[in-house]
Amino acid sequence: MAVEELIGTQSRAWGEYRAEEWSDAVVAAMKLGGIDNLFFVSGSEIAFYQESIARARQWGTPAPRLVTVTHESVALNAALGSAMVSGQPAASAVHVDVGTFNYGGALHTAWRGGYPVLITAGTGPRAYPGTMTGGRNSAVQWVQEPRDQGEIVRQYMKLDHRLEHQDNPGLMISRLLQVAMSEPKGPVYMSLPRESAMLPMPGTTRFPTRDQLGLARPVWPDPSDARKVAEWLIHSNNPVLVSGKSGRNPESVAEIVRLAELLAIPVSPGRGDRLSFPTTHPLYGTGPQPKNADVVIVIESPVPWMPPDGAPSDDAKIVWIDVDPVQARYKTMEWSADLWLAADAGCTARAIYDAATSMLTQSDLSRIEERRARLQQRKQEQESAAEERGQRAGRRHPLSPQWVAYQLGKVLEPNTILLDDALSNSGPVQDFAGRSDPSTYFRSGGSSGGWGAGAALGAKFAAPDRDVVLATGDGYFMFGTPMPALWCSSHYKMPFLTVVFVNRSYSTGTNGLKATYPEGAAMEANNYEGGVFDPPPDFAKLAEAANGYGETVREPEEVAPALARAMDQIHRGTPALIAAMLPTLVEEMTLLRPRLPLCLGQARVTHRCNYGSASPTQHQKHKSRTVR
């Protein structure tokens, strides 16, 4: 339910709910707080989750669905994927401190991406054996007690708490969810001792829900600030709006589009991890770089340009709009602005729009229309150039990542959820994806690899009636321990398509090495050890091992039919994976060097890359796989 719909509708009286143990209150408060899925990795001290959710099902009382996951990082990334698509919190549960450690880089992603998730773990029992329910009963439990389990994650959380005997368990869950869902949104952590979770209750419990505690309302800008920004934009000759993360609140997209259309403001994507503006719109990607603009509107974009060369001029007006415009979660930030507006993106766009409509003159409108026409023409030229690039890539041998991305764009429906973890190939993926609707394009929001497979799984749980597609590099795909995600996808009939760009390379250890040491010993010896992993794993067989469908493609003409077969598989309920075998990034350096034009009548030599040192048998194409 939207925040607006809750105003004045919530009773302050705490509800009464059936409960025999504290854990019954925990799962009830989760469900009543908007959590539909608990992504669960088994542990000896968290059986209370399984029992309480089973009891709730038997009683017909609120509880989330318990989803079996076989690795902790996948469980947390699945919670992130679920939350980013649904707009509601999701939760994970793992085993003591070691399970918390196994959340790994997903903790960074949850923090940097601002995901409203409830991250939980049991704690090793410490009550003397036989003195209370849930106390120690196994030798391993003596080594499961760190000094402070919450300290493991504290710098990546908005709030963390260990459930204690004096707590009201339902209240504490509701309080954590209130914090997670209020701006700036972000993750929260609770550790639950088994002794506390298994404490008895007298058959009922009372606690407030998340919505009874209430969520912070979106903040509007000061009207005088909105008028000032409107005035700058109306008189601007070369404005640009840099969008970033504002699409995390999908309702903001329409407000930003309306403002941009009114004043013909071109939009630059910045370092965005959500679809904050339709990529197919004539105003998208057609404007100046910030360094060439006279008015720059930054909306929820922590890094809108690369200083110093990309920074706006000293006489440009800069407006920074964010619920936390000074980026308090980042220590070192060098940005400056003429106006810092601590306000909601959608509310601010609407306020500026309303102010501008009363200020526009006929002269202003004529000048704006001239700019609009120029930008529309530029968009048409860009689209024609992109189409030509895509078609040309299909004629290249070896297989081009541009062609894979071009063909992938052909199978995406308007409401398909596309997760982009393609890294060095994200550019082509974005170029050809054609995303127009909010909540149809996502990146992780952090810098940790391995988000994609788990997030795609969670996205499918949140939107089971929509296609979910993951475009990923092979390095990032392996970081994410994809086997548990694929198994879970198959087990629960929550299928998604994975397209792996198999370039057998890390951009950091190839292009990055060359950029860092262009004249170094490694370049002199053409030594990219540490940056290339060739031959790669057989990703198609990995999908098969998880009861999914896998296929490998090596030639341009194989790509479209393979994608069609894969889409058919996911529509039948089977997760599918297409591994596109590409040149390594070292080989791409050679392919992208300028070549002399061929003489008239000269025979064309087709460049064939060495797809690793694998045997010819290993290079046989994977055709349609047996679906288990």
N, C-alpha and C positions, 0 to 999 in steps of 0.2 A: 504494500500500500504506500502511495506517495506521502511524503511528509505533509503536504497541504491537506490531504484527506484525513489526517489524524488530528488536526487542530481542533481542540475542544471536544473530541469524541472519546477520549480515554478516561475511564474512571480512575480516581486515585486510590481506590480500595484495592488492596492486594488480592489476587485471585487465590483460590484454594485448589490444590491439585493432589491427586492420589500419589502416595509415595510410601514405600516400605524401607527404602534406604536413601541416603543422601544422593547416590548416583541417579535415582529416579528423578529427583528435582533437577539435577544437572541436565539430563537429556530433555526433560520437558521445557526447561528454560531455553535450551538451544533451539528447539523447534519453534517455540513461541517467539523467539527473537529473530526468526527468518532463516534459520539453517535447515535446509532440506536434506543435505548429504553430509555424513561424517565419514571421511576417508580414513580407514582404520588399518593399522599394521599391528599384527598380533604381538602381545607381550604378556608375561606371566602375571603382572600386577594390574592389568587393565581389563580383565575379564568382566569387571562390573559394567563396562559399556555394553558388552554383548548381552548380559543378563537383563539389564534395565531396558534396553531397546526391545528385547524379546518380551519382557513383561508388559511394556507399553503396547505392543502389538496385541497381546492377549487381552489387555484391559480396554483397548481402544482409546488410549490417552496419547497426548502429543509426544513425538520423538522423531528425530531425523532418521533417514535411511542409513543403515550401516553398510558401507561399501568396502569389501575386502580388497586391499592393495598389498603388494608383496615387496615394496621398497618405500622407505620413508620420503625420499626426495620426490618420488612420483606422487605420493599421497599429498604432500604439501603443494606441489605444482598443480595437481588436480583441483585442490581447494581454490587455488588462485584462478584457474581457468573457469571454475564454476562461478566464483564471485564476479569476475570481470564481465561475464555474459549476462548473469541474472541481475546484477546490481544489488544483490543481497549477500550476506555473509555466508561462508562455508567453513567447515571445521575439519581438522585432522587430529588423529590420536596415534601416539607411538609409545615405545617402550623406554622408560627411564631416561638417563642421561645419554646413553649410547644411541638411542633412537633419535633424540634431539640433535646430537651431532650429525646423524645421518640425514637430517633435513638439508644439511649442506648449503650450497649456494642458493637454494630456494628461499632461505631466510633473507638473504640480500635482496632477491627479487621482490619478495613481499614488501620489504621496507621501501626500496627505491621506487617501486611501482605503485605504492599507496593502496595496496589491496586490503580490504576490510575482512580479514580472516581471523578466526579463533584457532590458535595453534595450541594443542595440548599434548601432555605426556604424563604418564604415571611417574611416581617416584618410588625408589626402592623402599620397601617396608622397613621400619626401624623399631617397632614395638617388640618387646621381649617375647620370645615364642610362648604361646599359650596364654598371654595376658589379655589379649583383646582380639576381636575378629579382624582379620586382615593383617595381623602381625607377621613377623618373620617365621618362615617355615621351610627355608631353603638356604644352603650355604652360600649361594651366589649373591644373596641379598646384602651381605656385609660389604661387598665391593661395589654396590649400586648406589652408594650414598655420597655424592660430591658435597663440597662445603656449601655450595649455593647453586642449585640447578638453574635457577632463573638467570644467573649471571652469564651463562653460556650464550643467551640470546638477547640480553637486556638492551644493548645498544642498537638493536634492530627492531625494537618493539615500541609502540606507543605506551604500553603498560604491561606489566607482568605481575602475577600473583600466585602464591602457593596456597591452596585451599587448606584452611586451618579449622580447628575444632570449634572456634567461636564464631565462625562465619555462618551466614545463611547461604547455602550453596546455590539456590536458584537466583537470589539477588546478585551474587557475585558474577554469575554467567551473564545476567542481564546488564550489569554495570560494564563488564568488559565489552560487550557488543555495542552498548551506547557509545563508548569511547571509540571503538573501531569504525563505526558508521558515521561519526561526526567529523566534519572537516577540520584539518586535512585528514582524510581517511588513512587507515593503516592497520597493521597487524597487532594482535595482542596475544599474550601467552599465559596459559595456566598450567601449573603442575599439580597433579592430584595424588596425594598419598592414598594408598589402598585402604589404610585404616580409616581415613576420613570418608572416602567414597562409600565404604561399607557400613558406616554408622547407621543404626536403626532409626526409623521414624515411626510415629504413632499411627500410620495409615494415611496421613495427609500432610501437606506442607503449604505454607503461604509465602508468596514472593511477588514482587512487581515484574512485569515483562519489560523488555527493552523499550517498547513504545510507551509504556506507562512512565518510565523514567524520562523518556523523550529524547529526540535527536535535535541537534542544533540546526536552526533554520538557515537557509542560504542567505548570505549577506549581500545587500545592495550598496552601490557606491553612493557617495554624497552627490546630490543633484548638481551642485556647482562644478564638481569634478567631471561629471558626465557631460555638462555643457561645454566645458573647456576642451575636452577631447573631441567632441563633435565639431567645435569651431576649428580646431587644428586640422581635422580630416577634411572638412569642407573646403578650406583654403589651400589644401595640399595639392601639389602637382604630381607627386610621385610617391604615394603612400604604399605601405605594405603591412600586412597583418601576418605575424608569425604564430601559427597554432602549434600546440604540442600535445598536451595530455588532456585537454578539456573534454574530449570525446568520452572520457570515463564516465561522465554524466551525459548520457545520450541526448537529453532534452536541450542541452546547450547548443547542439549542432544547428538546429533550425534557427535559433536566435542569431548565431554568428553569420549564417548564410544570409539572413534577412538584412543585417547591417551591411555586410559586404556588398550585397546587390544594390542597396539604396545608394551607396556612395561609390560603387565600382572600385572597391578596394581589392587588389589582388592578394592572394593568400599563399604564403610559403609554408610548407609542412614542418619546418624546423626538425628537431629530433623527436618526432611524435611516436607514441606507442599506442595510440588509439586513432580511429578515424574521426578527426575533429572537423573535417570539411570534405565534401564529396570530391573525390579525385577526378571525376568526369566533368566537373563544373568549369565553365569558361574562365572563371577567376582563379582557379587553382593552378599554381605553378607558373603563372604567366607574368608575374610582376618583377620588380627589381630585387636585387639582393639588398639586405639591410644597409650595406655600406653605401648604396646609391640612392636610398630613399630619403625623403625629407620629413616623413612622419612614420614611425615604426610602432606598431601596436603588438606587444608581446603578450600572448595569452597562454598561461600555464606551460611555459617552455623553459626549463632550467638552463639550457644552453642554446640560445637562439642564433648565435653566430660564433665564429672562432676568432677571438681577439689575437693580435691587434688588427690584422689586415682586413678582417671581415666586419669590423665595428662600424656603426653609423658615424657620419661626420659630426663635428662638434656643434654645428648649427641645426642638426636634425632634432625633432621632438621625439622623445621616447616615452611610451606609456607601458607600464608593467602591471598586468592584471593577473591575480592569483589569490587563492584563499590564504596563501602564505607567500607574498611576493618577494620577501627578502630571503626565502629558501632556508629556513632555520634548520632543516635537516642536513644541510651541507655546510662544512666548516669554511672552506675557502671559496668565496664568490667575489668576482671583480666587477660586476655589472654596476652601471649607474643608470638613472632614469630621471626624467622631469616630473613624472607622477608615478608613485607606487600605490596601486589601488588594491587593498586587501578586501577583495570581494569575489563573489561567484561569477564565473565566466558568462553564463547565460543571462544572469540578472544584469550584469554590466553591459553586455551587448544590447540588451533591450533598452536600458536606460540611455545609452548613447544614441540609439536609433530614435527614441522618442524625442530626445533633445534636438537631434539633427533635423527632423521633419518640420519643426517650427522655425528653423533658421535658413533653410535653403531658398535661394533666389532663382529666378529664371536663368540668370547668367551662370550660376553654379550648376544648375541642372544641365545646361548645354555643354559645359566643360566636362562634366561627369560622363555624359553620353558619348562624347568624343573618346574619352579614355576607355569606356566600355567597349566601343567598337574596335579599338586597337587591340584590346585584350582578347576579344572573341576571335579576331583574325589570327592572333598569335597562337591561341589554343588549337585552332584548326590546323595550323602549320605544324604544331607539335604532334598532334594526333596523326597527321599524314606521315611525318617523319618516323614516328614510333611504329606505325604499320609497315613502312618500308624496311625499317630495321629488323622487325620481326620476320618478315618474308625473306629478307636477305640471309638472316641467321639460319633459316631452314635449308639453305643451299650449301651450308658449310659442312665440310667433313674435316675433322671430327665433330661430334655433337656439340652444339653451342648451348650454354646456359640461357642465352636470350631466347632460343627456340623452345626450350623446355618451359620457360616462363610464359612465352607467347601461347603455347598450346594449353598450358594450365589455365590461363585466363579464359580460354574458350569453354571450359567445362564448369566454370563457376556461375551459379545462379545468383540473382540479385541479393538474396538473403543468405547466401552461403557465408559461414563464419570462416575467415581465412586467418590463420596464425602464421606469422612471418618470423622464422628463426633462421633465415637463409644467410644472414651475415654478408659475406662477400657477394652474394647473389640477390640480396634484398632489393637492389635497384631495379633489375629486370622484373622481379616479382611485382613490385609496386607499379612499374610502368604499364604492365599488361593486365593487372587485376581488375581494373574498372570498378572500384568500390564507391558506391553512392550513398548507401544507407548507413545510419549509425549502427554501431555494434556489429560490423561485418569485417573489420580489419583490426588486428591486434599484434603488437610486439610486446616483449616482456616488461619493458620499463626499467630494466637493470642491465648489468654487464656480465651476469653469470650465465654461462652456457648451460644447456640441458633443460630449459623450461618447456620446450615445445611439446614433447610427447605426453607428459603429464597434464599440461594445460589443455591440450586438445581433448584428452579424456574428460577432464572436468567440464570443458565447454559443451561436450556432447551430453553429459548428464544434465546440464542446465538447460539445454535446448535440444531435446531428443528428436524433434520433428524437423530440424534443419541439418543440412550437410555441413560437416566440419572438415576442413582441409588444413593440413600442416605442411608448409614449405620449409625445409630445413637443410642446412649444410650437414655433411656427414660427420664432421668433428663435433659440432654442437649436439647432433643426434646421439652420438655415443656418450657424450657427457651426461645425458639425461637418463641413463639406464633404461632404454626403451622397452626391453622385454616385459617388465611388470606392467607397463602401460598398455602394451598390445594384448597381453594376456587378459587384463581386466576388461579391456574393450570387447574382446571376444566373449568372455565369460558372462558379461552383463548385457550383451547385444547392444552395445553403445559404439557402433563402428565409426571410425574416421579414416580419411585418406591421408597417407604420408607420402610426400614426394621428396626424396633425398637427392640433393645435388652432390654427386659423388665426384669431387675433384681431388680427393685423397690428399688434401693439403690443409694446413692452417695458414690463413692469411697473415697472421702474426709472424710465423716462422718462414715465410716466403717473401711476399711483398713488403712486410714489415721489416724483415732482415735487410732487404735490399735498400729500403728507404733510410734505415738507420746507419748502415755501413756500405754506402754505394761503392766505395773504393777499397773495401776491406778484404781480408784474406779469404773469407767465405765466398765472396763474389769472384775473386780471382780464380778460385778453384772450382767454381760452380757447385759449391757444397751447401746443400739445403737440409742436411741432416737435422732432425728435430722439427722440421716444418712440413715434411712429406711422409705419409704412411701408405706405402704402395708395395704389394697389392692390398686393397682394403678388405674389410670383412664382407661377406656375402649377405647384404641386408635383406634381400628377397627371402633367403632361407631363414633369416631371423624371424621374419613375419610368419613364415610357415610353421616354425617351431612354436610360435605362440597361438597356433590354430587360426591364423589369418591367411591372406592371399598376398603373394609376393611375385614381382616380375622385374627383370632388369632390362633396360633398353640401352643400345649403343649407337643406333643410327637414327637420323632425323625422321625417317618415314615410320619408325616404330613408335614414336612418342604418342601421337594422337590415339591410335588404336589401343595402346596400353592404358592410357588414362580413361578411355571409355570403358574398358573391361574393369578397371579398378572402381570406377563410379558405380557400375552395375553390382559389383560385389558389396560395396557398403550399403547400397539400397536393399540388398538381400540380408543385411545384418552382419556381414563379415568385415572386420578391419582389413584394409588393403594398403600395400606399400609399393611404390614404383621407385626403383633406384636408377637414376639417370647417370650413366658413366660418362664423365667429362674429362677433358685434359686436366692435368695437374695445373696449379697456378704457375708453376715454373714453366710448363709448356705453353700456357696462355701468354706469358711474357713474349715468347718467340712468335706466337701466332699473331699477336697484336702489333708487332713491329711493322712499320711502313714497308711496303713491297714495291718494287719497280713494276710499272704496267707491262702486261704481256704484249709482245709484238704480234701484229696481225698474222694470224695463221699459226702462231706458236702453240704447241700442245700444252694444255693446262695440266699441271702436276697437282694431284690431290694430296694434301698433307694428312698423313696418318700418324696419330700419336701412339706411343707404346703404352698400352693400358697396363703398365706394371709388369712384373716378372712372373706373373702367374702362368700356369700351364695352359695349353689350348683347351683342355677340358674345363678348367675353371672359367674360361672365357665364353663357354657356350651360353647362348641366350636362355633366359628363363621364360618359358611359355606359360600358359595358363596352369595354375597350381591346383592341386587337390584341395578342396575346401572341406575342412573337418567340422 
